[in-house]
Amino acid sequence: MISAPFQSRSATLDITWELLPDDYVLPDDPVENILQPALAAFLNEILGLHGFIQPNAIVATDFGICATVNGKTVIKAPDWVWIPNAEPPKNKRIRRSYTPRAEGDLPAIVMEFLSESECGEYSMNSNYPYGKWWFYERILKVPVYIIFNPEVGELEVYTLKDSRYDREQPTDKGLYWLDSLGLFIGVWQGERFGSTEFWLRWCDRAGELLPCGSEIIEQQQQLVEQQQQLVEQQYQLVEQERQLVKQERQLVEQERQRNERLVSQLRSLGIAPDV
């Protein structure tokens, strides 16, 4: 057991960081809808393609984050979580849950995708098993909490300031800077996984979208087409040069034949041309 080096402002919270027993039965709540896993998968795909997921990091969906509060185990499973540095699971091939401090860093970013049934993402319930907002802000103290409503494409980004979440304002492009990743995040509307929706997208420091797999393929195809067009243009230039050379040769041959006829005519007149 690892005790927290700090205590909550509330004297009633005794927070420790205890690993779950191997036989602990994790909650298996159903996913609200099929879009939520797709939203997370799209985020992960782009991070992986561009080298932002390192072996010691955890990027997970509906993954249990654990703490022990007043002797009771509390587990919340964010729709998406980013943990920069975690120790490899001991004697396990698959990590079933994660206990901060006991196994590595605190989560740097957690995301929740708004559900239709309730607004639990905003819950400040300070009683066990605690609301999500309360758990992330007061117990885990996650630096960045993101709430996304895919129905209307509304993105809210909160950062921890003075132990409370403060809502950030977007850039002129509607982007939010996430320092722990070195990327911006914003809302993009388009087709993915066969469905046209509002999606979350990563952007680089210049605010440009990091392309997903299909976009990279499309860009490569466009590059190949441009290269093919360049080759075709070069071939046409070579062909034009060949035609010019051919025309010049024809002109030379025509001039030679004209000179031969002229010499022949002069000779027939008894004039010996000086050739």
Wavefront OBJ file of the C-alpha trace (Angstrom):
o trace
v 0.000 0.000 0.000
v 1.264 3.482 -0.909
v -0.138 6.397 1.011
v -0.853 9.607 -0.807
v 1.725 12.341 -0.095
v -1.164 14.743 0.238
v -4.635 14.765 1.694
v -7.819 16.236 0.297
v -8.959 19.567 1.691
v -11.824 17.605 3.151
v -10.677 15.960 6.391
v -13.095 13.089 5.767
v -11.061 11.804 2.783
v -8.240 9.401 3.568
v -6.780 8.568 0.145
v -4.399 5.676 -0.364
v -3.238 3.845 -3.480
v -3.696 0.098 -3.217
v -3.383 -2.445 -6.014
v -6.473 -4.481 -6.697
v -6.279 -8.194 -5.884
v -5.872 -10.387 -8.949
v -9.296 -11.915 -8.349
v -11.083 -8.570 -7.957
v -14.225 -8.488 -10.095
v -14.196 -5.272 -12.079
v -17.507 -3.621 -12.961
v -18.722 -4.430 -16.448
v -21.064 -1.577 -17.239
v -22.407 -1.546 -20.804
v -21.197 1.119 -23.208
v -23.774 3.869 -23.730
v -23.657 3.652 -27.531
v -21.458 2.378 -30.355
v -20.140 5.882 -31.119
v -18.214 6.182 -27.852
v -15.681 3.392 -28.614
v -15.326 4.759 -32.156
v -14.504 8.236 -30.819
v -11.755 6.817 -28.628
v -10.462 4.494 -31.353
v -10.129 7.425 -33.755
v -8.084 9.378 -31.202
v -5.830 6.389 -30.552
v -5.354 5.623 -34.244
v -3.957 9.072 -34.985
v -1.730 9.148 -31.896
v -0.288 5.758 -32.821
v 0.298 6.654 -36.460
v 2.270 9.746 -35.509
v 4.386 8.186 -32.768
v 2.764 9.738 -29.701
v 2.115 6.445 -27.908
v 5.277 5.274 -26.176
v 5.690 1.763 -24.688
v 5.535 3.050 -21.105
v 2.364 5.088 -21.650
v -1.225 3.976 -21.178
v -3.855 5.127 -23.648
v -7.077 3.328 -22.886
v -10.830 3.320 -23.225
v -13.259 2.395 -20.425
v -10.258 1.421 -18.320
v -10.555 1.237 -14.544
v -8.609 3.862 -12.571
v -8.460 2.947 -8.897
v -8.058 4.639 -5.540
v -8.872 3.689 -2.001
v -10.840 6.350 -0.145
v -11.642 5.933 3.542
v -10.818 2.251 3.200
v -13.183 1.679 0.259
v -12.092 0.860 -3.266
v -13.233 3.412 -5.830
v -12.998 2.659 -9.553
v -13.904 4.970 -12.400
v -13.519 4.051 -16.054
v -13.074 7.184 -18.206
v -14.160 6.998 -21.815
v -10.541 7.874 -22.640
v -7.466 8.257 -20.478
v -3.837 9.256 -21.086
v -1.176 8.193 -18.577
v 2.307 9.294 -19.704
v 4.390 6.822 -17.696
v 3.408 3.548 -16.055
v 5.335 0.557 -14.837
v 4.821 -2.736 -16.692
v 2.244 -4.958 -14.973
v 3.926 -7.464 -12.696
v 3.420 -11.140 -13.528
v 0.650 -10.209 -15.941
v 0.350 -10.074 -19.692
v -2.729 -7.892 -19.691
v -3.325 -4.931 -17.409
v -6.844 -5.111 -15.987
v -6.797 -1.825 -14.063
v -4.450 0.912 -12.935
v -3.658 2.363 -9.527
v -1.870 5.724 -9.764
v 1.294 6.260 -7.721
v 1.474 2.548 -6.968
v 2.014 1.747 -10.663
v 3.187 5.033 -12.155
v 2.036 8.538 -12.982
v -1.328 10.034 -12.284
v -3.498 10.285 -15.384
v -2.590 13.462 -17.283
v -5.834 13.638 -19.268
v -9.230 12.037 -18.845
v -12.125 12.377 -21.273
v -15.798 11.682 -20.946
v -18.216 11.557 -23.865
v -21.626 12.809 -22.785
v -24.196 10.088 -22.371
v -27.861 10.470 -23.183
v -29.182 9.011 -19.948
v -27.577 11.307 -17.390
v -25.032 14.027 -16.790
v -22.777 11.943 -14.565
v -19.749 13.543 -16.177
v -20.537 16.710 -14.182
v -21.379 14.920 -10.952
v -19.930 16.512 -7.818
v -21.335 13.797 -5.571
v -18.963 13.832 -2.594
v -20.280 10.589 -1.142
v -19.084 7.091 -1.974
v -18.778 5.957 -4.767
v -18.379 9.666 -5.720
v -19.254 11.513 -8.901
v -16.895 11.496 -11.840
v -16.093 15.203 -11.612
v -15.431 14.919 -7.880
v -13.269 11.814 -8.336
v -11.119 13.347 -11.080
v -10.818 16.743 -9.410
v -10.604 16.030 -5.684
v -9.246 12.480 -5.478
v -7.135 11.798 -8.570
v -6.393 15.473 -9.216
v -6.138 14.891 -12.965
v -4.585 18.000 -14.579
v -6.907 18.040 -17.610
v -10.537 16.937 -17.755
v -12.273 16.955 -21.144
v -16.004 16.581 -21.748
v -17.256 16.121 -25.291
v -20.820 16.101 -26.547
v -20.704 14.322 -29.929
v -24.378 15.008 -30.544
v -23.757 18.732 -31.095
v -19.958 18.792 -31.373
v -19.416 20.759 -28.161
v -16.018 20.411 -26.501
v -15.189 21.539 -22.957
v -11.640 21.477 -21.606
v -10.956 22.017 -17.908
v -7.553 22.385 -16.258
v -6.794 22.001 -12.572
v -6.019 25.354 -10.982
v -5.858 25.812 -7.226
v -7.290 22.289 -6.821
v -10.407 23.132 -8.852
v -11.270 22.724 -12.509
v -11.275 25.916 -14.526
v -12.737 25.953 -18.036
v -10.291 26.871 -20.798
v -11.076 29.096 -23.767
v -10.294 27.845 -27.280
v -8.036 29.514 -29.838
v -9.463 31.362 -32.817
v -9.509 28.004 -34.611
v -11.499 26.400 -31.800
v -8.508 24.388 -30.548
v -7.236 23.618 -27.048
v -3.553 23.107 -26.255
v -2.666 19.981 -24.230
v 0.830 20.413 -22.883
v 1.301 16.818 -21.704
v 0.875 15.578 -25.284
v 2.315 18.564 -27.113
v -0.780 18.709 -29.310
v -3.945 20.693 -29.825
v -7.364 19.047 -29.715
v -10.466 20.231 -31.530
v -13.730 19.171 -33.132
v -13.906 17.928 -36.720
v -17.032 16.918 -38.639
v -16.689 14.246 -41.269
v -17.052 10.612 -42.217
v -15.233 7.936 -40.278
v -16.003 4.259 -39.711
v -18.891 4.591 -42.130
v -20.611 7.334 -40.134
v -20.645 11.126 -40.511
v -20.371 12.639 -37.027
v -18.594 15.187 -34.913
v -15.201 13.730 -33.964
v -12.296 14.835 -31.826
v -9.087 15.469 -33.760
v -5.462 16.069 -32.829
v -3.605 19.019 -34.354
v 0.090 19.856 -34.364
v 1.699 22.978 -32.930
v 0.797 24.884 -36.082
v -2.867 23.954 -35.656
v -2.828 21.578 -38.641
v -4.759 18.311 -38.469
v -2.734 15.168 -37.928
v -4.025 12.881 -40.687
v -5.615 9.544 -39.910
v -4.779 6.336 -41.768
v -7.220 6.769 -44.646
v -6.127 10.389 -45.072
v -2.476 9.357 -45.185
v -3.317 6.784 -47.871
v -5.253 9.422 -49.803
v -2.316 11.839 -49.520
v 0.061 9.144 -50.739
v -2.240 8.361 -53.653
v -2.374 12.047 -54.556
v 1.421 12.185 -54.370
v 1.694 9.153 -56.643
v -0.767 10.758 -59.071
v 1.231 13.995 -58.998
v 4.425 12.057 -59.665
v 2.732 10.215 -62.517
v 1.559 13.527 -63.953
v 5.094 14.897 -63.653
v 6.481 11.836 -65.436
v 3.841 12.253 -68.144
v 4.735 15.924 -68.526
v 8.423 15.035 -68.771
v 7.617 12.367 -71.364
v 5.622 14.913 -73.362
v 8.557 17.343 -73.223
v 10.915 14.620 -74.434
v 8.477 13.745 -77.212
v 8.241 17.402 -78.203
v 12.058 17.608 -78.301
v 12.157 14.449 -80.408
v 9.640 15.918 -82.828
v 11.678 19.140 -83.083
v 14.837 17.156 -83.804
v 12.953 15.156 -86.427
v 11.661 18.352 -88.046
v 15.167 19.846 -88.070
v 16.507 16.716 -89.748
v 13.758 16.887 -92.335
v 14.633 20.524 -93.031
v 18.309 19.620 -93.408
v 17.410 16.774 -95.766
v 15.136 19.030 -97.798
v 17.937 21.605 -98.073
v 20.403 18.932 -99.156
v 18.034 17.656 -101.845
v 17.403 21.234 -103.060
v 21.144 21.850 -103.347
v 21.621 18.618 -105.284
v 18.919 19.619 -107.781
v 20.474 23.045 -108.177
v 23.925 21.563 -108.841
v 22.437 19.179 -111.371
v 20.677 22.008 -113.197
v 23.863 24.080 -113.325
v 25.863 21.194 -114.734
v 23.252 20.610 -117.406
v 23.846 24.215 -118.462
v 27.598 23.649 -118.701
v 28.312 25.504 -115.487
v 30.619 23.830 -113.072
v 29.419 24.915 -109.630
v 32.013 25.453 -106.965
v 30.777 22.923 -104.410
l 1 2 3 4 5 6 7 8 9 10 11 12 13 14 15 16 17 18 19 20 21 22 23 24 25 26 27 28 29 30 31 32 33 34 35 36 37 38 39 40 41 42 43 44 45 46 47 48 49 50 51 52 53 54 55 56 57 58 59 60 61 62 63 64 65 66 67 68 69 70 71 72 73 74 75 76 77 78 79 80 81 82 83 84 85 86 87 88 89 90 91 92 93 94 95 96 97 98 99 100 101 102 103 104 105 106 107 108 109 110 111 112 113 114 115 116 117 118 119 120 121 122 123 124 125 126 127 128 129 130 131 132 133 134 135 136 137 138 139 140 141 142 143 144 145 146 147 148 149 150 151 152 153 154 155 156 157 158 159 160 161 162 163 164 165 166 167 168 169 170 171 172 173 174 175 176 177 178 179 180 181 182 183 184 185 186 187 188 189 190 191 192 193 194 195 196 197 198 199 200 201 202 203 204 205 206 207 208 209 210 211 212 213 214 215 216 217 218 219 220 221 222 223 224 225 226 227 228 229 230 231 232 233 234 235 236 237 238 239 240 241 242 243 244 245 246 247 248 249 250 251 252 253 254 255 256 257 258 259 260 261 262 263 264 265 266 267 268 269 270 271 272 273 274 275
